[in-house]
Amino acid sequence: MHLKHNLRFFAVEKITVIYILITALIIILLPNVTNINQLILNRLMIVAIIFILAYLNSKLNWWIISLIRYAFLGGLLAYWYPETFDINRMMFNRDYILAGLEQSILGMQPAFLFHQNYSQQWVSELLYMGYLAYYPLIIGTSLYFFFKDRKYFEYFFFTVLVSFFAYYLIFILFPTAGPQFYFQAIGGENVQAGIFPQIGNYFNLHPMLSSPNDCSGLFCEMVKGTQQVGERPTAAFPSSHVGISSLIMILIFKNQRYIYFALLLPIYIALVLATVYIQAHYVIDVLIGFVTSVLFYFLGSYVYSHFTRRYYGVLELTAKFHTQPTIIKTSNRY
């Protein structure tokens, strides 16, 4: 017999490839996707990079390469999010359903009134700061677990990534832009009158947010700047801001990092309130964000256990993962 070192893919790489395959199928089957060739080409390049990094890691058992593999997949979230709009921009917008449901239940539009009734600068700055804390929360918590508990980091990162992919699939198939885009499209008079018309694929030709909430202050200006650069009329229902941040809080609590949980709790509350305050989401988006965070916690945990069963107890971020040999039986010929 002889020993052979396998080319091994991390659980997060496997789930990313599955997401790539599912969305590629959606792209092919959806009518009127205008940039289909570029979308497919981008997927091929991403798969190629995943393969190259895994191959390089199989030759050089350096933990830094393993970390780069994780960082690459995390960085792709900045691509996957706006791509949901690139895929479904020709589909009919569904905001009228959410706004109408909110009006029928609450008799008002909290996203329209919240900022209007609490426009004091100290309130807006506090909430805009909370909204900006979203990505630092994800990155900071990932780094925290990476340095404190590598095994839990792998589970944490996988569960968060699975949840992101689940949200992105919903965003693609149920196109919603959120109050800041939809109210801008239909006009304040209709919002105040409780009239929420269908606007078809209006956002295909009007993808930019022309005028964010009128406010001043450092954090408000920072949110305005990021929205003008990277915001798209997509991903309103359910709120992934609420869902992912809630999931992270669950995972922190599950790991018994109670002090860390307590320190982050005020930021988390400000983040949740901010999603409605800046008109990024309807209240129903927030509520479903809470529900899906719990559902995706169990989903991510279940899938992770199956994806890693073969390598149970072997850390992906250590050289040991790459040097576990596969025994190949060979026949002896005399």
URRA-V386679 format. One record per residue. N is the residue number from 1. RES is the residue in one letter. OMEGA is omega in radians with two decimals (999 if undefined). NEAR is the number of other ideal C-beta (glycine too) atoms within 12 Angstrom. Layout:
n->N res->RES omega->OMEGA near->NEAR
n->N res->RES omega->OMEGA near->NEAR
//
This chain:
n->1 res->M omega->3.05 near->11
n->2 res->H omega->-3.07 near->12
n->3 res->L omega->3.12 near->13
n->4 res->K omega->3.11 near->16
n->5 res->H omega->-3.07 near->22
n->6 res->N omega->2.89 near->20
n->7 res->L omega->-3.03 near->20
n->8 res->R omega->3.14 near->32
n->9 res->F omega->3.12 near->31
n->10 res->F omega->3.10 near->40
n->11 res->A omega->-3.13 near->37
n->12 res->V omega->3.08 near->43
n->13 res->E omega->3.12 near->36
n->14 res->K omega->-3.12 near->30
n->15 res->I omega->3.08 near->33
n->16 res->T omega->3.12 near->40
n->17 res->V omega->3.09 near->29
n->18 res->I omega->3.08 near->25
n->19 res->Y omega->3.11 near->36
n->20 res->I omega->-3.13 near->33
n->21 res->L omega->-3.14 near->20
n->22 res->I omega->-3.12 near->23
n->23 res->T omega->3.06 near->34
n->24 res->A omega->3.10 near->27
n->25 res->L omega->3.10 near->20
n->26 res->I omega->-3.14 near->29
n->27 res->I omega->-3.12 near->30
n->28 res->I omega->-3.05 near->17
n->29 res->L omega->-3.13 near->15
n->30 res->L omega->3.09 near->24
n->31 res->P omega->2.97 near->15
n->32 res->N omega->3.00 near->16
n->33 res->V omega->-2.93 near->27
n->34 res->T omega->-3.06 near->19
n->35 res->N omega->-3.02 near->19
n->36 res->I omega->-3.11 near->23
n->37 res->N omega->-3.14 near->14
n->38 res->Q omega->3.14 near->16
n->39 res->L omega->3.11 near->32
n->40 res->I omega->3.12 near->23
n->41 res->L omega->3.11 near->15
n->42 res->N omega->3.12 near->25
n->43 res->R omega->3.11 near->32
n->44 res->L omega->3.13 near->18
n->45 res->M omega->3.13 near->18
n->46 res->I omega->3.10 near->29
n->47 res->V omega->3.12 near->27
n->48 res->A omega->3.13 near->17
n->49 res->I omega->3.08 near->26
n->50 res->I omega->-3.13 near->32
n->51 res->F omega->-3.11 near->22
n->52 res->I omega->3.13 near->21
n->53 res->L omega->3.12 near->33
n->54 res->A omega->3.12 near->33
n->55 res->Y omega->3.12 near->21
n->56 res->L omega->3.13 near->21
n->57 res->N omega->3.10 near->35
n->58 res->S omega->3.11 near->28
n->59 res->K omega->-3.14 near->16
n->60 res->L omega->-3.06 near->18
n->61 res->N omega->-3.13 near->21
n->62 res->W omega->-3.13 near->20
n->63 res->W omega->-3.11 near->21
n->64 res->I omega->3.09 near->17
n->65 res->I omega->3.08 near->27
n->66 res->S omega->3.12 near->36
n->67 res->L omega->3.10 near->27
n->68 res->I omega->3.12 near->23
n->69 res->R omega->3.08 near->38
n->70 res->Y omega->-3.09 near->37
n->71 res->A omega->3.12 near->24
n->72 res->F omega->-3.13 near->31
n->73 res->L omega->3.08 near->39
n->74 res->G omega->3.12 near->30
n->75 res->G omega->3.14 near->21
n->76 res->L omega->3.12 near->32
n->77 res->L omega->3.10 near->33
n->78 res->A omega->3.05 near->20
n->79 res->Y omega->-3.05 near->27
n->80 res->W omega->-3.10 near->36
n->81 res->Y omega->-3.13 near->28
n->82 res->P omega->3.14 near->26
n->83 res->E omega->3.10 near->35
n->84 res->T omega->3.08 near->38
n->85 res->F omega->3.11 near->38
n->86 res->D omega->-3.12 near->33
n->87 res->I omega->-2.97 near->41
n->88 res->N omega->-3.03 near->39
n->89 res->R omega->3.09 near->32
n->90 res->M omega->3.11 near->24
n->91 res->M omega->-3.13 near->30
n->92 res->F omega->3.13 near->24
n->93 res->N omega->-3.08 near->36
n->94 res->R omega->-3.12 near->33
n->95 res->D omega->-3.11 near->45
n->96 res->Y omega->3.10 near->30
n->97 res->I omega->-3.10 near->25
n->98 res->L omega->-3.14 near->36
n->99 res->A omega->3.12 near->44
n->100 res->G omega->3.11 near->25
n->101 res->L omega->3.13 near->24
n->102 res->E omega->3.13 near->35
n->103 res->Q omega->-3.11 near->29
n->104 res->S omega->-3.11 near->15
n->105 res->I omega->-3.03 near->16
n->106 res->L omega->-3.10 near->22
n->107 res->G omega->-3.13 near->12
n->108 res->M omega->3.08 near->21
n->109 res->Q omega->-3.13 near->40
n->110 res->P omega->-3.14 near->30
n->111 res->A omega->-3.14 near->40
n->112 res->F omega->-3.01 near->35
n->113 res->L omega->-3.02 near->24
n->114 res->F omega->-3.12 near->29
n->115 res->H omega->-3.11 near->34
n->116 res->Q omega->-3.08 near->23
n->117 res->N omega->-3.13 near->16
n->118 res->Y omega->-3.05 near->22
n->119 res->S omega->3.12 near->20
n->120 res->Q omega->-3.03 near->16
n->121 res->Q omega->-3.12 near->20
n->122 res->W omega->3.09 near->16
n->123 res->V omega->-3.10 near->25
n->124 res->S omega->-3.13 near->34
n->125 res->E omega->3.12 near->27
n->126 res->L omega->-3.09 near->27
n->127 res->L omega->3.07 near->37
n->128 res->Y omega->3.05 near->37
n->129 res->M omega->3.10 near->31
n->130 res->G omega->3.13 near->35
n->131 res->Y omega->3.14 near->44
n->132 res->L omega->-3.09 near->29
n->133 res->A omega->-3.03 near->34
n->134 res->Y omega->-3.10 near->36
n->135 res->Y omega->3.00 near->25
n->136 res->P omega->3.10 near->21
n->137 res->L omega->-3.14 near->35
n->138 res->I omega->-3.09 near->34
n->139 res->I omega->-3.11 near->22
n->140 res->G omega->3.14 near->22
n->141 res->T omega->3.10 near->40
n->142 res->S omega->3.12 near->37
n->143 res->L omega->3.12 near->21
n->144 res->Y omega->-3.13 near->28
n->145 res->F omega->3.11 near->31
n->146 res->F omega->-3.10 near->27
n->147 res->F omega->-3.09 near->14
n->148 res->K omega->-3.03 near->19
n->149 res->D omega->-3.04 near->25
n->150 res->R omega->-3.11 near->26
n->151 res->K omega->3.12 near->24
n->152 res->Y omega->3.08 near->26
n->153 res->F omega->-3.13 near->31
n->154 res->E omega->3.11 near->36
n->155 res->Y omega->3.13 near->35
n->156 res->F omega->-3.08 near->40
n->157 res->F omega->-3.14 near->44
n->158 res->F omega->-3.11 near->41
n->159 res->T omega->3.11 near->44
n->160 res->V omega->-3.12 near->44
n->161 res->L omega->3.08 near->42
n->162 res->V omega->-3.13 near->39
n->163 res->S omega->3.08 near->42
n->164 res->F omega->-3.12 near->40
n->165 res->F omega->3.10 near->38
n->166 res->A omega->3.10 near->34
n->167 res->Y omega->-3.10 near->41
n->168 res->Y omega->3.09 near->38
n->169 res->L omega->3.08 near->29
n->170 res->I omega->-3.13 near->31
n->171 res->F omega->-3.13 near->39
n->172 res->I omega->-3.00 near->37
n->173 res->L omega->3.12 near->24
n->174 res->F omega->-3.00 near->26
n->175 res->P omega->3.05 near->39
n->176 res->T omega->-3.05 near->43
n->177 res->A omega->-3.09 near->46
n->178 res->G omega->-3.06 near->45
n->179 res->P omega->-3.06 near->45
n->180 res->Q omega->3.08 near->41
n->181 res->F omega->-3.04 near->38
n->182 res->Y omega->3.13 near->44
n->183 res->F omega->3.08 near->40
n->184 res->Q omega->-3.10 near->30
n->185 res->A omega->-3.05 near->33
n->186 res->I omega->3.11 near->30
n->187 res->G omega->-3.10 near->16
n->188 res->G omega->-3.14 near->19
n->189 res->E omega->3.11 near->12
n->190 res->N omega->3.14 near->24
n->191 res->V omega->-3.13 near->32
n->192 res->Q omega->3.13 near->17
n->193 res->A omega->-3.13 near->16
n->194 res->G omega->3.14 near->21
n->195 res->I omega->-3.05 near->18
n->196 res->F omega->-3.06 near->30
n->197 res->P omega->2.98 near->23
n->198 res->Q omega->-3.11 near->19
n->199 res->I omega->3.06 near->30
n->200 res->G omega->3.12 near->19
n->201 res->N omega->-3.13 near->24
n->202 res->Y omega->-3.03 near->25
n->203 res->F omega->3.05 near->35
n->204 res->N omega->3.14 near->28
n->205 res->L omega->-3.13 near->14
n->206 res->H omega->-3.04 near->22
n->207 res->P omega->-3.03 near->26
n->208 res->M omega->3.07 near->22
n->209 res->L omega->-2.96 near->32
n->210 res->S omega->-3.06 near->16
n->211 res->S omega->3.08 near->16
n->212 res->P omega->-3.10 near->32
n->213 res->N omega->-3.14 near->33
n->214 res->D omega->3.13 near->16
n->215 res->C omega->3.11 near->30
n->216 res->S omega->-3.11 near->18
n->217 res->G omega->-3.06 near->23
n->218 res->L omega->-3.05 near->17
n->219 res->F omega->3.07 near->28
n->220 res->C omega->3.14 near->32
n->221 res->E omega->3.11 near->22
n->222 res->M omega->3.10 near->23
n->223 res->V omega->3.10 near->38
n->224 res->K omega->-3.12 near->28
n->225 res->G omega->-3.14 near->17
n->226 res->T omega->3.13 near->22
n->227 res->Q omega->3.14 near->28
n->228 res->Q omega->-3.10 near->18
n->229 res->V omega->-2.94 near->15
n->230 res->G omega->-3.09 near->21
n->231 res->E omega->3.10 near->31
n->232 res->R omega->3.10 near->34
n->233 res->P omega->-3.09 near->40
n->234 res->T omega->2.91 near->41
n->235 res->A omega->3.13 near->44
n->236 res->A omega->-3.04 near->47
n->237 res->F omega->-0.24 near->43
n->238 res->P omega->-3.10 near->38
n->239 res->S omega->3.07 near->43
n->240 res->S omega->3.04 near->45
n->241 res->H omega->3.13 near->43
n->242 res->V omega->-3.08 near->44
n->243 res->G omega->-3.10 near->45
n->244 res->I omega->3.13 near->44
n->245 res->S omega->3.08 near->40
n->246 res->S omega->3.11 near->38
n->247 res->L omega->3.13 near->43
n->248 res->I omega->3.11 near->45
n->249 res->M omega->3.08 near->36
n->250 res->I omega->-3.10 near->31
n->251 res->L omega->3.07 near->39
n->252 res->I omega->-3.14 near->36
n->253 res->F omega->3.13 near->21
n->254 res->K omega->3.13 near->24
n->255 res->N omega->3.09 near->24
n->256 res->Q omega->3.04 near->13
n->257 res->R omega->-2.95 near->24
n->258 res->Y omega->3.12 near->14
n->259 res->I omega->3.10 near->13
n->260 res->Y omega->3.11 near->25
n->261 res->F omega->-3.11 near->22
n->262 res->A omega->3.13 near->15
n->263 res->L omega->-3.10 near->18
n->264 res->L omega->-3.04 near->31
n->265 res->L omega->3.11 near->24
n->266 res->P omega->3.11 near->18
n->267 res->I omega->3.12 near->30
n->268 res->Y omega->3.14 near->34
n->269 res->I omega->3.12 near->24
n->270 res->A omega->3.13 near->30
n->271 res->L omega->-3.12 near->42
n->272 res->V omega->3.13 near->36
n->273 res->L omega->-3.09 near->34
n->274 res->A omega->-3.10 near->40
n->275 res->T omega->3.08 near->48
n->276 res->V omega->-3.08 near->40
n->277 res->Y omega->-3.13 near->43
n->278 res->I omega->3.10 near->45
n->279 res->Q omega->3.06 near->42
n->280 res->A omega->-3.06 near->48
n->281 res->H omega->2.95 near->44
n->282 res->Y omega->3.10 near->45
n->283 res->V omega->3.14 near->37
n->284 res->I omega->3.07 near->35
n->285 res->D omega->-3.13 near->43
n->286 res->V omega->-3.12 near->38
n->287 res->L omega->3.12 near->27
n->288 res->I omega->3.04 near->31
n->289 res->G omega->3.08 near->37
n->290 res->F omega->-3.08 near->30
n->291 res->V omega->-3.10 near->21
n->292 res->T omega->3.10 near->33
n->293 res->S omega->3.11 near->36
n->294 res->V omega->3.14 near->24
n->295 res->L omega->-3.11 near->25
n->296 res->F omega->3.02 near->39
n->297 res->Y omega->3.13 near->33
n->298 res->F omega->3.11 near->21
n->299 res->L omega->-3.13 near->26
n->300 res->G omega->3.13 near->40
n->301 res->S omega->-3.13 near->25
n->302 res->Y omega->-3.11 near->18
n->303 res->V omega->3.14 near->27
n->304 res->Y omega->-3.13 near->34
n->305 res->S omega->3.13 near->19
n->306 res->H omega->-3.13 near->18
n->307 res->F omega->-3.04 near->30
n->308 res->T omega->-3.06 near->29
n->309 res->R omega->-3.10 near->13
n->310 res->R omega->-3.08 near->18
n->311 res->Y omega->-3.08 near->26
n->312 res->Y omega->3.12 near->18
n->313 res->G omega->3.14 near->14
n->314 res->V omega->-3.12 near->22
n->315 res->L omega->3.08 near->26
n->316 res->E omega->-3.06 near->40
n->317 res->L omega->3.07 near->35
n->318 res->T omega->3.13 near->24
n->319 res->A omega->-3.12 near->22
n->320 res->K omega->-3.13 near->19
n->321 res->F omega->-3.06 near->35
n->322 res->H omega->-3.07 near->33
n->323 res->T omega->3.03 near->21
n->324 res->Q omega->-3.05 near->23
n->325 res->P omega->2.96 near->16
n->326 res->T omega->-3.11 near->17
n->327 res->I omega->-3.14 near->12
n->328 res->I omega->3.12 near->12
n->329 res->K omega->3.11 near->10
n->330 res->T omega->3.14 near->10
n->331 res->S omega->3.09 near->8
n->332 res->N omega->3.13 near->7
n->333 res->R omega->-3.12 near->4
n->334 res->Y omega->999 near->3
//
